[in-house]
Structure formats: structure tokens, C-alpha cells
Amino acid sequence: MSSSQIDPVTALIHHPYAPPAGFAAPQPGTFKASTVIFPNVAAMRARNWKEKSGYTYGLHGTPSTFLLEERLCALEGGLQCLLAPSGLAAIATVALGLLRTGDEVLIPDNAYGPNKALAEGELAAWGITHRLYDAMDPADLAARISARTRLVWLEAPGSVTMEFPDLPELVRVCRARGVTTALDNTWGAGLAFQPFDLGGDGTRGLGVDISVHALTKYPSGGGDVLMGSVITRDEALHLKLKLSHMRLGVGVGANDVEAVLRSLPSMALRYRAHDAVARELALWCAQQPPFVQVLHPALPGAPGHDHWRHLCAPGLAAGLFSVIIDPRFTSSQVDAFCDALRLFKLGYSWGGPMSLVVPYDLASMRNPWPARVRRGTLVRFSIGLENAADLRDDLQQALRAALA
Ligand SMILES: *Cc1c(COP(=O)(O)O)cnc(C)c1O
């Protein structure tokens, strides 16, 4: 069919193109597709969504998504990866893939809040029960595992209160009982420790079964992308999750994949920069009388500091910490402190260039009040990439304005 015989509109749609061969650049090309074209019917019938040897439909993978999956596996030490449209969607993919009516899932008491909300909502409605365990007490986890326990969530450190658990020991407890473990690895990001090699000896003798990562945070690094990943090292487990992932229609947009691929190469440098300034400010905060406790796992005396020191050798941490404000200050004084900050913006999430602050009502999130956390009002800071002295001055002026 020559283009002279067909309408220009048709010719435009069928204008031939081939992906460039022999073209190389630092960044990969971006491939956008819902439809994927097959060379003939036999190829269409032969292709299998389970394999990465060919493409079937944009939802099941493109060269862009496959490349991001492979790079994330390289980062976290995994073998297979699924991408989801948010970190929470990645968490939900694991839950919906592995849990059925009558099953039970165990969740740390200090887990990312929406993980608990999913269990209280959809999972409960489908007859899947959940129990919370004390993440700082492996014996408590062991006591709660029952014949119905199909999945144990892990998180290091805990959300908001930042207690660092004995992660290798928690995994040992689950392994001894044959229960699948899924780690929310957003904080560690594949940099602070290796989720599939918790023994740190390169043998992969001890590791989680599943690592979930909110790519929204450090892999994006811009505060402008929502995405999540589910990484495994077991083909059968991966295919089980992939089947649910496919049936649920979970996928990601090519532009977002492009943004994450662009940001990944600088992630290790950014992580160290966030970490260095967060630690400097956490130490400074520890000297300010209105802050009765600073919750940062790298600070000696912080809950689980020794566990952090053992696992995260030679000592990396994300750019997050919380402070407990003296209970003599009212909640409106604490709100005024947050409002008085100029560089720290009020907003959820973290991992981008801008520092953020959120006051939390810990009493409504944790019942009973966490044993290792002093009484008071919790405020969480996520440190961006600003100059450390500017951020310290901002904290100082807000303290003077609201908590004098
Ligand atoms: C942000 C976050 C998530 C969820 O990621 P979204 O992309 O915002 O859905 C999950 N776990 C942790 C620990 C997070 O910080």
C-alpha cells in the first residue's frame, strides 16, 4: 500500500517508524502505549503476559516500564518487580494478591497509617482479619502468628514515631513459622540496607520475601510523581502477585516512569544530602528545651538506635525525624509553631527538594501511647535539599515566635 493511494489522514496514522537502532544517549527513550502491535496472528496468540520476552499490551509492560523494573531490582537486590500507581497501590497489590477470606495479616503498630486503614476497610469487609503487633518486640510478633496468618508487614523505622525494629529477628520469627514477609522499604529506599540481604554477608541467607517501595519519595525526588513498586526474589511469589496486579488493571503512566528514570541516577547523592542535614538539625533540636524528645534512629538513645546501627552500617538514614513538644504547650501553640515556619511547608509525603512539616495527633494513631515515646505533641519534619543553616534559622525563629 503506497501512501499515494490512501487518504493523507490514514497515511499520517500509518506513517512508518522504527525505534532507532544504533542511537545511544545517557537517558533511555520513553515508550508510551496502550496498544502494542503484533507482526501476525500467530505472534499475537503466542505471546504470554507472564514473560518479558515480548509485549502484549501497554498495561502489561513497555520497554520503559521493564527498564525501570530492572533498575529498581538492581537497587534493592531483587529479581522481579511490579509497578503500581502509588506506594499505597503497591501495598494494596500485595494484600489483594496474597490474602483471601479467612486469612489474617499482621501489621506493625507503628505502620504507615493507610496500610492499617486498608486492613480496617476493604480487607475486613472481605473477611480478612488483621492484628497489630509491637514492632519492637519479636516475641510479641511470634505470639500473634497463628495458623491463619498469611502475611506479616514490616517497616523500618516505624512511621512517624521512627522506632527502629530488630528487622533481621522479625524476619527470622516469620521464617521459622513459614509466613510470608513484606517490608515497606520506603525509608531505606534500597540504600540504607539491603532488604533481601539482612545478614549483610552477601549470602542472601536472610531477607524479606517482598519489598514495597513508595517511589513517590526518593526515587522520584521531585514531589511530583506518585508510584510504587513490589519487588521479590521468588518467581512463584512474583507470578501470584502479578496475576492479581493484571486482573486489577494496575499500571503506571509512561511520563511518570520517565520522571523516575531521570531521577534515579542522582538518588544516592540526594539521600546522603537529606540524611546529613536531617541529622545536623535533629542534633540541634535535641538541644532545644521545648523539644523533650527527638525521634531519629541515628541519634544515640533514640528508640531502636542499636538496631539501626547494626543494620544500616556504615550508617545511612533518610532525611526524616520527629520531635515531641513539651506537653505544657497547648496544641494551638504547636499549630502556631508549624504555621510560623517559612521554609518548612505544611504538606504530606517526603523525598523532594522542599522541607516539610506535619503535626500529628499521636494519641489517635497509637493506642496505647508508644512505650518508648515521651508524652507531648509530635511534629514530623522531612528535610529537603535546602541549606542547613537556613533551615535551622527557620526552626529557631518559629520556636521564638510560638514556643518561647
Ligand atoms: C508515602 C509512603 C507510602 C505511600 O506512598 P504513596 O505513593 O503516597 O501512596 C507508603 N509507605 C510509606 C512508608 C510512605 O512513606
The ligand as an ORCA input file, in Angstrom:
! r2SCAN-3c Opt
* xyz 0 1
  C       4.471      7.674     51.289
  C       4.511      6.322     51.840
  C       3.717      5.309     51.315
  C       2.684      5.536     50.240
  O       3.154      6.120     49.086
  P       2.139      6.931     48.153
  O       2.829      6.918     46.836
  O       1.991      8.284     48.766
  O       0.859      6.162     48.122
  C       3.842      4.058     51.844
  N       4.694      3.808     52.846
  C       5.468      4.754     53.374
  C       6.394      4.415     54.496
  C       5.404      6.043     52.897
  O       6.171      6.989     53.441
*
